[in-house]
Amino acid sequence: MDADAFPRLIQSLLRPDAYPHEAPAPLGRLETHISHVLLAGDFAYKLKKPVDLGFLDFSTLERRRHCCEEEVRLNRRLAPELYLGVVPITGTPERPRVGGTGAVLEYAVQMHRFEQETLLDRCPLTPELVERIAARIAAFHAQVPRADPGGRFGTPAAVLEPMLENLTQVRALVTAPAVAQRLDRLTEWTLERWQTLTPVIEQRRAQGRVRECHGDLHRGNIAQVDGEPLFFDALEFNPNLRWIDTASELAFLIMDLDGAGASALARRLLNQYLALGGDYGALAVLDLYLVYRAMVRAKVLAIRAHQADLPAGEAATQQAQCLRHLDLAESYTRRRRPRLLLVCGLSGSGKSRLAGDLSEALPAIHLRSDIERKRLFGLTAAARSGKHFGSGIYFPAATEWTYQRLHALTGAILANGYDVLVDATFLTRARRAVFRDLARRQGAGFAVLALLAPMAVLRTRVACRLAAGLDASEATVAVLERQARTCERLSRSERRTGMTINSTERPPLDEILERIAALTAVPIGE
């Protein structure tokens, strides 16, 4: 079908008699820079525009058919109940028939319809929903196929190519001299960062971190159906943009949340994903992929702003959003001095609750000893080891291994520019000193947050938590009593970079953040 006939076909498909089922009038229509979605009763039909944008080619009917089939295959991995199949559209542009016989005009992906108000870019997000999204992504990444180590997917060259392409395409569409200068700086940063990270990119590929991902994972492609996140519209048109580092996939949703002013939820997403999967190595490349994803969005907005069918007012809005994502891309290139915070105390003292709150207020990675200990033994955070303290995963050497893992992870994360919150008992001054020395060597701000509570309160908390069986900690009241006998409170020298917090009367978070800024000599806003 030629480009002139396609608009006539779309208009004709807005008539109910084009469909083999009931389609109450008026029909709805959604449009993006590459597709039309027709909302016909209980179903939705997605047609691909006959365009060639370089990074995708829908210029022939055969290409559009293939991409429709790929879209169904890929999306049935995450939303099998939503994607029904590929249907032909026959007849004429003026009198089309969906699912008809005869010569095919176009192909469409047929889906069950859901309400657009359930899309996450249209409805409020909650921390609990973000945690379920993180769990779904982590589980998906764990099961999808890995790229062939001998193939091209995920190589440094394959990573760089679309990054430079985005910058080039935005430059061609947004021609203001000031924007050109900003794009020059982003191009230079991308090339330098990519060069530095080339060995890491290769290493992650060898480790199996390049997989057949969703490829286009942002709020607009996630719906909340029956209280659960439903991922749809996986990227089908270019396998190079789908067979990617899982860190690149994660970066898209983080960037999207940041761009929507939901940075606290973006941090929760990141921490939950890392805690579940343990891929802390993703942090080494995350800034590169965050810039890339911001520029993907800037490119899409620039393309849409220049399409002829868009009203002038909407085009101006798209152009403004493009520039806003350029701002966001630049924000990810800025480096800052990181902090290392030890959140310590007896079991039940509220360490993990405080660390979780702080990790949303700061660009901080939350490392929890209970989770990392279990990871060392191949257990999930929710798994029960079935062992008593002093045996199983809790024998003395295992505790030492856990602190060594926390130390190694902390050093790597600080080197990547992120704050680190280490959530562990840290009963002795010697253990705390090892991490203080690490912060000093890496030029990071350092503070200790020691949590206290009356023993009666701690006993009740620990007993209730253990009975519920929902937390990673398996500490018993007997363990708590043993901790209390060996715990060394902050020394006079430690108090110079430390604060004690009574978790039964915890100060407001803002006050704690102000104190952290003073102790670490790193302003909160930086």
C-alpha positions, -999 to 999 in steps of 0.1 A, spaced: 0 0 0 14 34 -9 18 62 16 -12 81 1 -36 52 5 -26 44 41 -43 75 57 -76 66 38 -74 31 52 -70 43 87 -100 66 84 -121 37 69 -111 14 98 -129 38 122 -162 25 108 -177 -4 128 -187 -24 97 -150 -30 90 -148 -56 118 -161 -92 120 -173 -85 156 -194 -59 174 -175 -26 174 -196 1 189 -192 36 174 -174 58 178 -142 38 175 -111 51 193 -77 56 178 -43 60 193 -13 72 173 25 71 179 53 81 156 53 45 141 18 30 145 -19 34 147 -40 15 173 -77 12 166 -100 5 196 -129 -16 184 -151 -29 212 -133 -55 233 -104 -56 209 -75 -34 197 -58 -36 164 -23 -22 158 -11 -12 124 24 -2 115 29 30 95 47 25 61 78 44 71 115 40 71 132 59 100 166 43 98 164 26 131 133 8 118 120 -1 84 83 -6 78 84 4 42 71 -28 27 40 -49 34 62 -80 40 83 -61 66 52 -50 83 38 -85 84 70 -99 98 72 -73 125 35 -80 134 44 -117 139 75 -108 159 54 -85 181 30 -113 190 59 -137 197 78 -114 219 48 -100 238 34 -134 246 64 -139 269 50 -112 293 14 -108 283 1 -140 267 -35 -132 276 -33 -99 258 -18 -108 224 -42 -128 202 -24 -130 169 -19 -113 135 -49 -106 112 -50 -95 76 -69 -65 64 -84 -70 30 -108 -52 6 -100 -17 -4 -87 14 15 -123 28 13 -140 -5 22 -116 -26 43 -124 -58 61 -105 -69 92 -98 -107 90 -112 -109 55 -102 -130 25 -85 -120 -7 -56 -97 -14 -41 -83 17 -38 -45 21 -22 -45 56 -16 -67 86 -26 -58 122 -18 -72 156 -50 -81 174 -51 -77 211 -76 -78 240 -84 -42 249 -77 -27 283 -85 8 296 -59 34 288 -64 49 322 -46 18 336 -13 28 318 13 38 343 20 71 326 -16 80 333 -22 68 369 -4 72 402 24 48 411 29 34 445 60 20 461 44 -14 464 36 -15 426 71 -4 418 85 -33 439 62 -57 420 75 -42 387 111 -47 398 104 -83 407 87 -89 374 117 -74 355 142 -94 375 124 -127 369 120 -119 332 157 -111 328 166 -143 346 147 -165 321 151 -149 287 177 -163 263 213 -151 264 230 -137 233 254 -160 214 289 -150 226 301 -153 190 274 -130 176 273 -92 173 245 -85 198 258 -66 228 293 -60 214 308 -25 222 303 -15 185 266 -26 187 262 -6 219 277 26 205 259 26 171 224 34 183 237 59 209 254 80 181 225 75 158 201 91 184 224 121 188 227 125 150 189 123 144 181 148 172 207 171 157 191 169 123 156 177 137 165 203 164 188 228 147 191 256 173 228 265 178 226 262 216 211 227 212 239 218 188 265 227 214 248 206 240 247 177 216 284 181 209 291 178 246 268 147 250 285 131 219 319 137 234 309 124 268 293 93 252 324 85 232 347 89 261 325 69 285 320 42 260 358 40 254 364 37 292 337 11 296 345 -11 265 362 -38 287 332 -38 310 307 -41 281 327 -70 268 328 -86 303 291 -83 308 284 -98 275 307 -128 284 288 -131 316 255 -135 298 241 -101 307 231 -95 270 197 -111 265 166 -109 244 149 -82 265 116 -63 261 136 -34 246 110 -6 251 102 -8 288 88 25 301 56 35 319 36 39 287 42 2 280 31 -10 314 -5 -13 325 -19 -21 359 -45 -49 354 -62 -65 384 -36 -48 406 -6 -64 388 18 -49 362 12 -60 327 42 -54 303 33 -51 266 46 -35 233 80 -51 233 103 -38 206 100 -60 176 113 -40 147 151 -42 153 167 -71 171 198 -50 178 177 -28 200 162 -58 218 192 -81 223 208 -57 249 224 -56 282 198 -60 309 212 -28 325 201 -9 294 165 -22 298 164 -12 334 179 22 326 149 30 303 123 27 331 146 45 357 150 74 332 113 75 325 105 77 362 132 104 367 117 123 338 83 122 354 96 136 387 94 103 405 131 99 413 123 83 447 104 55 429 132 52 404 156 46 432 133 21 448 130 2 415 168 1 411 174 -11 447 147 -38 445 160 -51 412 195 -53 425 185 -69 457 166 -96 438 190 -103 411 224 -93 426 236 -77 394 255 -49 411 279 -48 381 251 -31 362 260 1 381 293 3 362 274 9 329 242 24 341 251 61 336 260 54 299 226 36 294 207 63 312 220 90 288 213 67 259 177 61 270 171 98 276 183 105 241 160 77 227 131 95 242 144 129 229 147 114 194 112 99 194 97 133 206 117 152 179 105 128 152 68 131 163 71 169 165 81 170 128 54 147 114 31 165 91 -2 152 107 5 167 141 -13 200 150 10 229 156 3 232 194 10 195 199 42 198 179 54 226 202 47 204 232 66 175 217 95 198 210 96 211 245 95 176 259 124 167 236 145 195 251 135 185 286 149 150 280 181 166 267 183 182 301 178 149 317 205 133 296 230 160 307 221 154 343 233 118 341 268 129 330 275 149 361 298 133 387 296 139 424 314 128 456 297 97 469 289 88 505 292 56 525 267 52 553 268 24 578 233 17 592 240 -5 622 224 -18 653 209 -49 669 184 -71 652 150 -54 652 164 -19 657 150 -6 624 181 -6 602 164 -18 571 134 5 574 157 35 578 181 24 550 151 19 527 138 54 534 173 69 529 179 50 496 149 68 481 160 102 493 196 97 482 212 82 450 221 53 472 224 16 468 211 -4 498 233 -34 507 217 -56 533 237 -83 551 208 -107 555 202 -107 517 239 -109 507 246 -137 532 218 -158 516 230 -149 481 264 -164 490 247 -197 496 224 -196 466 193 -187 485 168 -160 478 160 -133 503 127 -149 512 141 -184 515 143 -200 550 177 -217 556 163 -239 583 194 -236 603 202 -223 638 227 -195 643 262 -209 646 254 -236 619 243 -237 583 247 -203 567 253 -187 601 286 -203 611 314 -178 620 333 -180 587 300 -173 568 296 -141 587 332 -131 578 325 -140 541 293 -119 542 312 -88 555 339 -94 529 312 -95 501 297 -63 515 331 -46 515 339 -57 479 305 -45 467 308 -12 485 341 -4 470 329 -11 435 297 8 439 315 39 454 338 38 424 308 40 401 297 73 419 267 60 439 262 64 476 262 31 495 240 23 526 254 -9 543 227 -23 565 243 -48 590 247 -52 627 283 -40 627 286 -51 663 323 -42 667 343 -11 662 369 -31 642 343 -40 615 331 -4 612 367 8 610 373 -14 579 345 4 560 356 38 573 391 32 559 375 21 525 356 54 524 388 74 531 407 56 504 380 63 478 375 99 488 339 93 499 320 110 526 314 87 556 289 84 585 277 58 609 240 57 618 236 36 650 201 26 658 189 19 693 157 8 710 148 -7 744 155 -44 747 118 -51 754 109 -34 721 136 -53 702 124 -86 716 89 -80 705 99 -68 670 122 -98 664 96 -123 676 69 -108 655 91 -106 624 102 -142 628 66 -154 632 55 -135 601 83 -152 580 82 -124 554 116 -108 561 151 -118 550 163 -118 586 161 -151 605 173 -137 638 157 -151 669 153 -135 704 182 -157 715 204 -142 687 193 -107 698 204 -114 734 237 -127 722 242 -96 700 234 -73 730 262 -89 751 288 -83 724 278 -50 708 303 -22 710 287 12 710 302 41 691 335 53 705 343 89 711 363 91 678 335 73 659 309 98 672 327 126 652 313 109 621 283 92 636 249 97 651 227 76 674 190 73 666 164 59 689 141 41 664 111 43 688 112 81 684 129 84 651 135 120 640 119 132 607 138 121 576 147 156 567 165 161 600 185 129 595 194 139 560 207 173 572 228 155 598 242 131 572 251 161 550 270 177 579 288 145 589 298 135 554 305 171 541 285 162 510 254 184 505 222 164 500 213 181 467 246 171 451 
